[in-house]
Every structure is written in structure tokens, then in C-alpha cells.
Amino acid sequence: MTQDLEGLTALVTGGASGIGLATARLLGRRGARVAVLDLEPGTPKPPLQGFTADLADDLSVRDAVQEAAEQLGGIDILVNNAGIGAAGTVEDNPDEQWHRVLDVNVLGVVRTTRAALPYLRASAFASVVNTCSIAATAGLPQRALYSASKGAVLSLTLAMAADHVREGIRVNCVNPGTVDTPWVGRLLDAAADPAAERAALDARQPTGRLVTAEEVAAAIAYLASPQSASVTGTALAVDGGMAGLRLRPAGQ
């Protein structure tokens, strides 16, 4: 595997599972020293290091980012991946849940980036990658709150890219489709007919299957690496063609 990230440092939020863990491991295999920020980071294997942080608490985020930067020797790459989900229409989620999801999914990006900016400004290869979603650009049923939060992340990504491009900091996001993660697994387990629900999710993507966490991680690693030095303000879809393809029903 290419070692194009050798000598660089990376911080990945929500890095203890799913897309975040796949990303942290891939960045590490490609040569980066990686800090994993999570509510429960566990004990990741080197070159990963775990740091406890609550993205809804600004002081917790600042302390974790500072500690990680000191341990790593700076921050070149920030992956804002942590997020929480929600199901339902605008009728279904109480105000408290709206505040909680927006606090983590949107303000969590703000808090972590704000804390990391002094270190990113000192890097010769600074890159921020936000994990957004197909929900930011397509109307999905039963995802009003989640979609609103990811729409904000998409707009925030573009604004951050404009604000920091002249400081040498690139900002992009990935828009995954439905990814085979523990969170999706829990949704399927809660469905009345898990097998039928999984089949419906598979069929919703033109490729006929869920996206893997490793596929999203590969896209994040590309946007994070110096190989994408001319890419900023971009949303990269990793969605099995869901955003752009309109296929006829099978057999027609």
C-alpha cells in the first residue's frame, strides 16, 4: 500500500467504529499517525491513539484536540466524522432531539474544527474532510431531522472551504449513501421485517447493495491526502449512483 501520508498526522472524530474506524485504520496504513476521538475510544492499536471527547461539550473537545496535537506533533488532517442519526418526519422528533442531533452533527464539526485550526494553519498539507450524507442532496423518507443536519454540514463545508483556502487549508466532504455500519444494523434489527428492510435499502442504490465503510474511508483518504491538493469545496458522493442515476425498473 502507498505510504503517501508518511510523516503526516490525522485526527478522526467518531473513530471507534463504522466509517470512522475504517478511515483511521486506512490513514494509519498509509503512513499517518492517527488520533481517534470518541466518547468511548477504547484502546486502538498503533499507529492509532485514542482520546475521549464529547463533541457536544466545547471544553471536552478543546482538551482532547490539544492533547492529541501534542501527542502527534501537530494536526495535518482533520476528519469530522462523528454523528448521530434520527428517524421520523417533522412530526415525530421532539425539540430536545432536534437540539441534540444538530448539536452533535453540526456544532460538533464547528467545535472540532475551531479547536484544530491553529494546528492546521501550521501545516503545509492541511486538509479537513467532513462526513456528510446523500441525505443532504436527496429527499429521503423518515429522515427529516437527520437530513436537515447533513444539509447544514454540506453548506458548512462550502463556507469553510471559502474561508480558509487562502490559509492553505482545503475543506471537502463525502456524501455516503446507505452504509453497512453498526448504526444501520441497529435500524434493521428494530424493523418489523429486517430482511425485507435490508432488501429495500439494497435496492434503493443502483449498484444493488449497501456501501461499505471501507469504500467511504477510501474516498476520505483521497480528499485528505496531498494527491488532492487542487480539490477543495467539493462533495464527493459514495452512494452507489443513488444521487445521479435514474434507472428503469429491472427487465424494462
ZIKA-V238690 format. One record per residue. SS is DSSP state (helix for helix, strand for strand, loop for the rest). OMEGA is omega as a letter, one per 30 degrees, with the letter a starting at -180 (999 if undefined). Layout:
# ZIKA-V238690
SS | OMEGA
SS | OMEGA
This chain:
# ZIKA-V238690
loop | l
loop | l
loop | a
loop | l
loop | l
loop | l
loop | l
loop | l
strand | a
strand | l
strand | a
strand | l
strand | a
loop | a
loop | a
loop | a
loop | l
helix | a
helix | a
helix | l
helix | l
helix | l
helix | a
helix | l
helix | a
helix | l
helix | l
helix | l
helix | a
loop | l
loop | a
loop | l
strand | a
strand | l
strand | l
strand | l
strand | a
strand | l
loop | l
loop | a
loop | a
loop | l
loop | a
loop | a
loop | l
loop | g
loop | l
strand | l
strand | a
strand | l
strand | a
strand | l
loop | l
loop | a
loop | l
loop | a
loop | a
helix | a
helix | l
helix | l
helix | a
helix | a
helix | a
helix | l
helix | l
helix | l
helix | l
helix | a
helix | l
helix | a
helix | a
helix | a
loop | l
loop | l
loop | l
loop | a
strand | l
strand | l
strand | l
strand | a
loop | a
loop | l
loop | l
loop | a
loop | l
loop | l
loop | l
strand | l
loop | l
loop | l
loop | a
loop | a
loop | l
loop | a
helix | a
helix | l
helix | l
helix | a
helix | a
helix | a
helix | l
helix | l
helix | a
helix | a
helix | a
loop | a
helix | l
helix | l
helix | a
helix | a
helix | a
helix | l
helix | l
helix | a
helix | a
helix | a
helix | l
helix | l
helix | l
helix | l
helix | a
loop | a
loop | l
loop | a
loop | a
loop | l
strand | l
strand | l
strand | l
strand | l
strand | l
loop | a
loop | l
helix | l
helix | l
helix | a
loop | l
loop | l
loop | a
loop | l
loop | l
loop | a
strand | a
helix | a
helix | l
helix | a
helix | l
helix | a
helix | a
helix | l
helix | l
helix | l
helix | l
helix | l
helix | l
helix | l
helix | a
helix | l
helix | l
helix | l
helix | l
helix | a
helix | a
helix | a
helix | a
helix | l
helix | l
loop | a
loop | l
strand | l
strand | l
strand | l
strand | l
strand | l
strand | l
strand | l
loop | l
loop | a
strand | a
loop | a
loop | l
helix | a
helix | l
helix | l
helix | l
helix | l
helix | l
helix | l
helix | a
helix | a
loop | l
loop | l
loop | a
helix | a
helix | l
helix | l
helix | l
helix | l
helix | l
helix | l
helix | l
helix | a
helix | a
helix | l
loop | a
loop | l
loop | l
loop | l
loop | l
loop | l
strand | l
loop | l
helix | a
helix | l
helix | l
helix | l
helix | l
helix | l
helix | l
helix | a
helix | l
helix | a
helix | a
helix | a
loop | l
helix | l
helix | a
helix | a
loop | l
loop | a
loop | l
loop | a
loop | a
loop | l
strand | a
strand | a
strand | l
strand | a
loop | a
loop | l
loop | a
loop | a
loop | a
loop | a
loop | l
loop | a
loop | l
loop | l
loop | a
loop | l
loop | l
loop | 999
